[in-house]
Amino acid sequence: MLRPIRTTLTLVCHGFEPNERLDAIEASTTYAAEFEEYIGYAPIQLLACAAMEAENLKGRANDGLLERIMKVTADVADALVRNGARLSLDPPPTKRLLALKDEYTSSTGGDGAIIDAYDRSSLKIESNKTLMNLLGGNDRLKASRRIWEDEKTSEAPPTLKVPFENDVAYGEKWAPGANSEKSCAICWTQFGSLMNRKHKCRMSERYVCDDCSTKRVFVEGKEIRFSDGQFLRARAELAKFERESIQAKRAQDAAQIEKMKEAHEKARQSRVSEEAQRETLFGGMMEKAARMVAGEEETEQTPQAQVEGLSDSLGQTRNALLDRGEKLEGLSDKTAQMVDASAEFARMAKELNKKSEWGFW
């Protein structure tokens, strides 16, 4: 059920033009004749035809299945409109104006007439209440359209390379997806000198109309006109770049946390070792001194020799304590550094958490 939606969104992320009309294909291509019926249809108009077919099957097919089909159809329509598909597109034309030829119908059937599977004149969706209802309803579709209209610009990710930046004429191509100085390469709308002027998409290198290039992309601080599909591609690549950057940062932070854990463990082991050393230094010596003072320890040494031995022991203890003091001072410095690092990590984690709340869709 979700496959059509995922397919649509995948196409959107790869520069899919939401209003591009189905163009002619080579006659040798499999199913070329079947495609002939739909030359000039935009994706949303093809979806409307699918919805009409499902509607016509009511009473002749499983109602539960048809209900699921209609739900998926409405969801795909919502995804298309959120990403620039226009409900106001003119009905599908059967011909397209080109500069190299006056016009053409297709490359499969020569001058033969196109067989229409549907009434093309009914496929201006915005003015057809039946189609609007089949595709999710007026309120839902208009709300989705506002989401698209509210987004005006996008930053370009560092990975995006603009292949064409010079303001010169593009070459014309006699092929499906043809580039023409007479009409928009995407929706086939004819260019005018005052209204619907010709523009150039710096990514796709095609001539496009106003309606098919409503967004701008900032490349190295410069605002550049992109077609709507190329804008979607830039936006998707930016979201991917930001996700990968966040993942790399999280991996770096995780590695830093692991190092901090290792440092804490080493500090703990050091404290345990120092406690053991202190016990060794003080335990036996203090007990011996106490027994000497109390006269409990039997020894053949003179009192002077005993005092000198105790003095030597105290000297050794003093030297050990001085060495231990240096270690403790170094440990204190390291502990302070770890505390500062922990505070910095907490700040970074808070910022990353805020960023991760934002999603592409």
N, C-alpha and C positions, 0 to 999 in steps of 0.2 A: 504493500500500500504506500509506503514511503519512498519507493524507488523513483517515481516521476518527480517528486519534490527534490530529492537528493540530486537527480540528474540535472534538473533545472538550475539548482544552486551551483553545481559543479561547472556547468556551462558559463554561468554568470562570473565565476571566479577566473575564467580563462578568456575573458574578452568577448563573450557572447553579446551580440547586439540585440537588445530586447524588442526592437521594432523592425528588424531586417526582414524583408520580404523574400519568400522562396523564389530563387532565380532558376533560369533554365539549366538543364543538365545535358550532358552528352547523350546522344541517341543510343549509344552502345551500352550505357549504364543499365544495370539490372533495375527493373521496375520504373524505367524512364517514362513509359506511357502513363503509368498510374500517377506519377508526380506531376505530369502535364496538367492534370485537373486543378492542381493547387498552386500554379505559378502566380505570384503576386500576393500570396497569403502571408501575413505576419504571424508570429507564434501565438499571440492571443486569439487571433481569428481561427487558426487551426484548432486551438483548444475549444473555442466556441462551437465548431463543427462537431467535435467529439461529444460535447455536452448535448447537442441537439440529437445526435444519434442515440445516446443513452436515454434521452427523454422519449424518443419515438419507440423505444423497446418496452416501455411500461405496459404491463398487462401481457407481455409475450415472453418475459424473462423473469428470473428470480428477483423478487423485490429487494431482498437483503443485499444481493450482489449489486444491483443497480444503485442502491442507496450508498454503498461504499464507493462505487465508481464516481458518483456525483460529489461525494465529500472530497475525494482526492482531486477531482477536477477543480473544485472551488479552492482548495489549498494551493494547487499549482498556479491558478489565476492570481491568488493573493501574492504568491512569491514573485510572479512576473511583474505585477503592478508595483510592488514595493521596490523593484529594481528597474523601473523605468518604462515598462510596457504601457503604451498609450491606449486608453479606451476610446479616444476621439479619432483614431486613424481612419482615413477614408476607406471605403470598401476596396477589396483587392482589385487592382487594375490587371488587364490582360496584356498590356504593352508597356514598354519602358522607352523613354526618350534617351538617345545617346548622341554624342557629337559625331562619332565616326559613321553612324547610320542614322537615318531619320527616326526609326523606331524598330523594335523587334518584338516578336511574340515569344519564340522559344528557339532552342537549337535542336529540338527533337522532332518537331512535326512540320518544319518549314513554314509555309503560309497557311497551313490547315487551321481550322477553327478549333478553339479550345472547348472541350466538353465540360460544362460546369456541373459538379456534383451538388452544389448548393447555389442558392440565390445570392450572388455576390453583393447585391445592393442592400441586403439585410444585415451585412456584417460590419456596419458602423456601430460598434457595441454600445457606445454611450447613449445613443438614441433608440436602442432596442431594449425595452423593458424585459422582454422574455429572456434575452441573452444575459442581461445584467443579473436577473434572478438565478439563472442556471449557473452562473460563475461566482455565486456567493452573495449576491444582493448589493444594492446601491450603497448602503451605509458602509459595509465592509470594504468594498472596492474603493470608494472615495477616501476612506480613512487610510488605506494603504497608499493611495496616490499622494496624499499629503505628506506621508513619511518620506517619500522620494523627493518631493518638491522642497522639503525643508532642508535637505542636505545639498549645499551649494558647492563646496570645495573639499579637496583632500590633499594631504601632504603626500609626496611621492616617497616611497621607501628608497634607501640607498641602493638597493638592488635593481631598481627600474632604470633602464637605459632608453632614452628617447632617440629613435633612429633618424628622425627628420626634424630639423629645427630651422632650416632656412626657408625664407618666405618666397619660394619660387613655385612655378606651376608643376603640378604632378603630371606624369604621363598617363594617357588614357589606355584602357585595357579592354579588348574585346573578348570577354570571358564572363562566366558566371561571377557575380559580385563586381561587375564592371564599374570602373571609375569614369564618370562622365562630367563634363562641364555644364551639361544641361539639366541634370537631375541628381537628387541626393542618392548616394551609393547605397544608403540603408533603406529608406522608406519610399524612394523613387519620386518624391515630390519635386515638381519642376522649379528650378531657380528663377528668380526675378531680379530685375535691376534695383528695385526699391524694397519690395516685400520679399521675404524668404530668400535672403541673400546667400551666396555660396561661401562656405567656410572650409577650412582645412584641418583635419585631425592630424596632430603631429605624431601620433603613434601608428595609426593604421595607414597613413599616407593616402587617405581618400577624401573626396569632396563630400561634405555633409551639410545638411540644413540646420537652421536654428534649433528646431525641435529635437533633433537627434544629437545635439552637442550642447546640452544645457549646463554641463558642469565644467569645473576648472580644476587643474592639478598644479600644485606648486612644486616645481622642479628647481632645486638650488635657489630658492627664493623668488623665482620668476613664475608668474601665472601663465599657464599654457592651456589652450583649448584642446580638449579631448572629446572624441565621440562618447556617447553614454556607455557603450560597452567597454571601451578602453578605460574609462573612468572606473567602472566596476572592477576591472582587472587591477588597476592601480590601488584601489581601496582594499581589495582582497590581499594583494601582495604586502601592503602596509600592515594589515592585521596579522598576516603570517609572520612578517619580520618582527613585529612587537611580541607575538607569542613566543617565538624562538629566542628573542632577547631575554624575556622574563624567565624562560626555562633555563637558559644559560646562567642567568644571575642566581636562580634558585640552586642550581648545581654548585656554583661557586660558593654560595652561602652555606650549603650543606657541607662542603669540604672544609670551610672555615670552622663550622661548628664541631666537626669531627676533630680538627686540630686542637680546638679549645678543650674538648673532652679529654684528649690525650694529655694535654698540659695539666689539666686538673688532676688526672690520675697520677701523673708523675709527681705532682706536688704532694698528693696524699701519701704516696709511697715514701717520699722524702721525709715527711713528718713522722711517719711510723718508724723509719730508720733512725731519725734523730732522737726519737723518744727512747728507742732501744739503746742508742749510744749514751744518752744521758743516764739511763739506768745503770749502764755498765760503769760509767765514770764516777757517778756519785754513790751508787748503792753500796758496793763493797768498801770503798774508802771511808765513807761516813760511819759505817758500822764498825770498821776497824778503829777509827779515831775514838768513837764513843766507848768502845771496850777498853782502849788504852787509858782514857781519862778515868774510867771507873775502876781501873786496875784489874779487870777481869781477864785480860789477855796475858797468857804466860809466854814469856820471851826471855832469852838470854842476853838481849841487847841492853845496853845502858840507856837510861832515860834520854841522854843527849842524842844517842844514835836513833832512838825511836822518834824523837822530835825531828831530826834531820830527814829520816825516811818519810815521815808525814809531810814535811815541807816539800820534799821532792814530788810526792804524790799530788800535793796541792798545786805545785808548779805545772805538772803535766795536765792536771785538770783545767788550770787557767788557760794554758795554750790550746787545749781542745775546745774550751768555751769560746776563745777568741775566733778560732777557725769556724766554729758553729755560728757565731754571731755574723761573720761575713756571709755565710751561706743563707742565714735567715734574712739578712738585708737584701741579698740578691733575690730571694724568693718573694720578699715583700714587693720589690719593684716589679717582678713578673706578675704578681697577683694584681697590682694596680693596673698594669697594662691589660690584663685579661678582663678586669672590670670595665675599663674604658671600651674595649673591643665588644663586650657583651652589650653595653649601652648602644653602641653604634649599630650593632646587628639588630637590636630591637627596633631602632628607628627605621632601618632599611626594610625590615619585615613588615612594618606597619604600612610603609609606602607601597610595597609590592602587593599587599593585601588589597589596598584601594585600587591599584591598577588592574588586578585580576578580576575585580567585580565587573569590568567593562568587557563586552563581547562583540564579536564582529557583526552578528545579526541582531 
